[in-house]
């Protein structure tokens, strides 16, 4: 069972014996261990800043909140049809732009780990004082679908005449621009490690003070679909019907968010003759 600490902690012991497989999780808080006598690690023990976790994905809640839900089509917004003769159909309204995705949460910094042993130390101690990873940015919301164009008005005149030409249909509205993706979270900085051991012939330290990974930028939202052009007005026997309106343009896709910034590794300050090796990857 891991031992977790949830505040800055100082432990003081006469002699300290740590069982094989023991894991101490600092949760990013400072930890100081002072041993007046000897430190014995039975096999291998671990001090780590954060629990291993799966890199989070951008959740549905991080998607930009446009006027329409991203998983539902926008309700058709059809322009009013012309009823007067020769009236040109009204153009469809442009779709609304999607909102930008939210910024990813920054990674947490690891705080210092200090170990001081006034006697002898033996065994293997893994110290993984890494920063945590930044979270990915949210996904931009899709743009809204453009409104449909209205139908043109009918031709005027009797059945066998063409006094007034029918109206053309209105153009379909342009689709809304997709929302930009959110910025990725900053990588957490690695924490420093301070080791002071009076007699270190038999202790081996496997060390990692690297920063976390920056969060990836969120994907830009997809541009909205164009609206349907309106149909031309009806004609007569001697008068052709009106032309269908022009189709709208699809919306531009949003821009992908930028990744989070890099973190820095923690420092190491140790007694010169302590056997310290990089933690194998």
C-alpha positions, 0 to 999 in steps of 0.5 A: 500500500503506497504511503501518501503525504498531503502537506509539507512533511519532515520525518525524523528517525533514530534508525530507519528500516524500509521494507522492499517494495515500499512506495512513498508518494509526495503528491508534489509536496516537500519531503525531508527525511532525517535519520540520526543513525542508519538507513536500511532499505530492504531491497528497493524502495521508491519515493515518487512525486506523483502517481503514474497516470494515463495522459488525459484526453480532451473531454466533452466538457472541454469542447467549446460551447457554441450556440448549438450542441456539438453532437446535434445538427443545428436547427434549420433556419429557413429564410422566409419565402417570397409571396409577392410576384417577382420577389427575389428570395431572401438570403440565408443567414450565416452560421454562428462561429463555434467557441474556442476550446478551453486551455488545458490545466498546467502540470504541477511542479514537484517540490524538493526531497531531502534525505540526511543520514548521519550513519550508514545507508544501504539498499536501493532507493528510487527517487522519481521527483518528476513534474506532472504532465500538462493536460491537452487543450480543449477541442474547438466547437464546430461552426453552425450550419448556414441558414437556408435561402428563401424561395423566389416569388412567382411570375406575375400575369395570367396563365398565358402571359409573362408580365413579370418574371419570377424571382430567383431563390435566395443564396444559402448562408455561409457556414460558421467558422469552427472554434480554435483549439485550446492551448495545452497545459504547461509541463510541471517542473521537476523537483530538486533532490538533496542527499547527505549520507555520512557512510554511503558504501552500500546505498544506490540511488536511482534518480529522475528529476525530469519535468513533465510533458507539455499538454498538446493543443486542442484540435480546431473545430470543423467549419459549419456546413453551408445552407441550402439555396432557395428555389426559384419562383414558379413560372407560367406557360410562357414564363420560365421559373426563376433560378435557384439561388447560389449555394453558401460556402462552408465555414473555415475550420478553426486553428489548432491550439498551441502545445503547452510550454516545456518545464525544467528539471530539478537540481541534484545536490549530494554527498560526493561519494554517493552512488547515484545513477539515472533511473532506467527508462 
